[in-house]
Amino acid sequence: MLFRESAKFVAARLLEGSLALHLSESFVHQHGRRPGAAEERSWARSLPALVHALIEAGLDDVEVLLEYSLPLTSKRADAVLAGVHPSTGEPSYVVVELKQWSAAQPEEDDPLLCRLDAYPRPVLNPIEQVRGYCEYLLSFNGALERMPRSLAGVAFLHNATEFLVSGLREVPEDAYGRMYTGDQRGAFLDFLRSRLAPRPGAEAADRLLQGKVRPSKQLMAVAAAEVRDREQFTLVAEQRLAYELVLSAVRKAKRANRKQIVVVTGGPGSGKSVIALSLLGELYRRGVTALHATGSQSFTKTIRKVAGARKREVQQLFKYFNSFMDAEPNDLDVLICDEAHRLRKTSANRWTKAELRTGRPQVSELIDAARVPVFLLDQYQVVRPGEMGTREQIEAAAAAHGVDCTVVELDDQFRCGGSDAYVQWVTALLGLEGDGPVPWEPDGKVHLAVAGSPQEMEDFLAARREEDYRARMSAGYCWRWTKKITPDMATLPADVVIGDWARPWNLYGDRSVLGAPPAPLWATDPAGFGQVGCVYTAQGFEYDWSGVILGPDLVWRTDRWVVDRAASEDPSFTRATPDADVDRLVRNTYKVLLTRGMVGTIVYSTDAETQEKLRSLIGVESGSGVPASA
């Protein structure tokens, strides 16, 4: 929050011309940089419209919270009005989204988005935007938990006429999301009077600002039903052990008032995410405050969709590792860090506020945020420079914090047909463990084959799809990726070119284009079959049949693997990335890609010597020997 005062005091600041200066100084203090020109224009043009409306409505004493920060996010509401409800006498709050727009039209195929001449890309419909702010506050501000009806949301388009923005009302309006235009100013004043009485709002503002930042009990109850009660989450063997150890650590931490750390390690398909979701649902059922976090955009967005498919508010419980930079110590009971091999050295990036650029290790932020931090990881899935989530690093961080650390190793795995032999074979093949590649000995659990060409691979996988199996093709990051898709393109750019065979990479970004799914959904949307996935969209997911193309970044030469960093197009590899790190990360990349298949995997190398090596190890040519009904 940048500024807080009564409406009449804010009006006085506007009159004397000092409000913008106060906001700017507060912004510099909080963010370490000056506000942008667009932000300053918004303050100068939109805030007077709101404040004058409050004064005209007789709401001089209502408390105005400007640029109110939503907890655990970088998002800010333009204003939150705090006061007393005219009917109930209870605290009442109105979240206000201010727009200078004069005209806007809904996106043709998605009314939740809208287009303006001034913006090259569509933006969120303001009705939906302010509704999202309200739902988020209800879920994470403890002061609102017992009084959800105390909150309302409104978008005020003070420069617009109804005629030029009426299409935005295709989005349904409700108490948390509604819209008024400049020529509906009278109705806007009536709305404000219906939510706020002409009485001081300072006490209500104090109550809101002092509310605990944590998942609400109502949200936890919904999540318990949505997450825990799903039939497919069945825990066995070490999975159940890890689950019970975390619950035990929660009891011990509460009883002894001492932090406990649990690390769960396991290979692909060992059930780490099943454990995470099962824990999340059980903790909510018990009334224990907990959040789930990962470092993967694709994984987080997909898990939000899966776990919160029927209840959108449940999606708010799934965060990113960098969401806890300024979290209060031990404010959560449990923080479940899934895919913890994606941990980075620090949470800071180019958008990080200056005051948060402390250089503090990300693992320390996560440890501090909860009484029981839980880390689930597979260190052989570290595929990017800067990722550093290993058991040893977390144990060292725990020791530095003086905190007990319990480690559980998941030996069983449920991907790749439940074949331990296959996972060990892949690990040995890539030189990550053991003495090097060994011939594959079929164990009846998983199928493995070599394709003679990428077309043969695609045809084989297409045939499996005809049998109602899920299938995907993925490849090493050895081809440039066209990230900008323009409306004039008739087809997706075919970036992955091998001889006369060419296919597009999975899409970049969060929008579906030309029938292809957005990047986070490539592995789960059936339409993803038409594109070649990269490690960043495949990691964390599984499908029945996996086709893997080994590119020229990893080739077999006589008796060993050679990693050619010059053949990689991965933008995360920079000149500063040491050769040894590139070598390890490329091998880990192929380990991830080769362990996505539940039923089987078919491989192909663009390099002739490597292709011959794969044939000698697998003993299956051109996909033969793999039952069509497998």
HELIX and SHEET records of a PDB file:
HELIX    1   1 ALA A    7  GLU A   16  1                                  10    
HELIX    2   2 LEU A   19  HIS A   31  1                                  13    
HELIX    3   3 ALA A   37  GLU A   56  1                                  20    
HELIX    4   4 PRO A  126  PHE A  140  1                                  15    
HELIX    5   5 GLY A  142  LEU A  144  5                                   3    
HELIX    6   6 PRO A  148  SER A  150  5                                   3    
HELIX    7   7 GLU A  162  VAL A  165  1                                   4    
HELIX    8   8 SER A  166  GLU A  170  5                                   5    
HELIX    9   9 GLY A  182  GLN A  184  5                                   3    
HELIX   10  10 ARG A  185  ARG A  195  1                                  11    
HELIX   11  11 ALA A  202  LEU A  209  1                                   8    
HELIX   12  12 LYS A  217  ALA A  223  1                                   7    
HELIX   13  13 ALA A  224  ARG A  228  3                                   5    
HELIX   14  14 ALA A  237  ALA A  256  1                                  20    
HELIX   15  15 LYS A  272  ARG A  285  1                                  14    
HELIX   16  16 GLN A  297  ALA A  307  1                                  11    
HELIX   17  17 ARG A  312  LEU A  317  5                                   6    
HELIX   18  18 PHE A  321  PHE A  324  5                                   4    
HELIX   19  19 ALA A  340  ARG A  342  5                                   3    
HELIX   20  20 ALA A  354  LEU A  356  5                                   3    
HELIX   21  21 GLN A  362  ALA A  369  1                                   8    
HELIX   22  22 GLN A  379  GLN A  381  5                                   3    
HELIX   23  23 ARG A  391  HIS A  401  1                                  11    
HELIX   24  24 CYS A  416  GLY A  418  5                                   3    
HELIX   25  25 ASP A  420  LEU A  429  1                                  10    
HELIX   26  26 PRO A  454  GLU A  466  1                                  13    
HELIX   27  27 ALA A  519  LEU A  521  5                                   3    
HELIX   28  28 PRO A  526  GLY A  530  5                                   5    
HELIX   29  29 VAL A  535  ALA A  538  1                                   4    
HELIX   30  30 ARG A  565  ALA A  567  5                                   3    
HELIX   31  31 ASP A  579  LEU A  594  1                                  16    
HELIX   32  32 ALA A  608  ILE A  618  1                                  11    
SHEET    1   A 6 PHE A   3  SER A   6  0                                        
SHEET    2   A 6 GLU A  63  SER A  69 -1                                        
SHEET    3   A 6 ARG A  76  VAL A  84 -1                                        
SHEET    4   A 6 PRO A  91  LYS A  99 -1                                        
SHEET    5   A 6 LEU A 151  LEU A 157  1                                        
SHEET    6   A 6 MET A 179  THR A 181  1                                        
SHEET    1   B 3 GLN A 105  GLU A 107  0                                        
SHEET    2   B 3 ASP A 110  ARG A 115 -1                                        
SHEET    3   B 3 VAL A 123  LEU A 124 -1                                        
SHEET    1   C 6 PHE A 318  TYR A 320  0                                        
SHEET    2   C 6 ALA A 290  THR A 294  1                                        
SHEET    3   C 6 LEU A 332  CYS A 337  1                                        
SHEET    4   C 6 ALA A 370  LEU A 377  1                                        
SHEET    5   C 6 GLN A 260  GLY A 266  1                                        
SHEET    6   C 6 ASP A 404  LEU A 410  1                                        
SHEET    1   D 5 HIS A 447  VAL A 450  0                                        
SHEET    2   D 5 GLY A 597  SER A 605  1                                        
SHEET    3   D 5 TYR A 543  LEU A 550  1                                        
SHEET    4   D 5 ALA A 471  ALA A 475  1                                        
SHEET    5   D 5 VAL A 532  GLY A 533  1                                        
SHEET    1   E 2 VAL A 496  ILE A 498  0                                        
SHEET    2   E 2 TRP A 501  ARG A 503 -1                                        
SHEET    1   F 2 LEU A 554  ARG A 557  0                                        
SHEET    2   F 2 ARG A 560  VAL A 563 -1                                        
END                                                                             
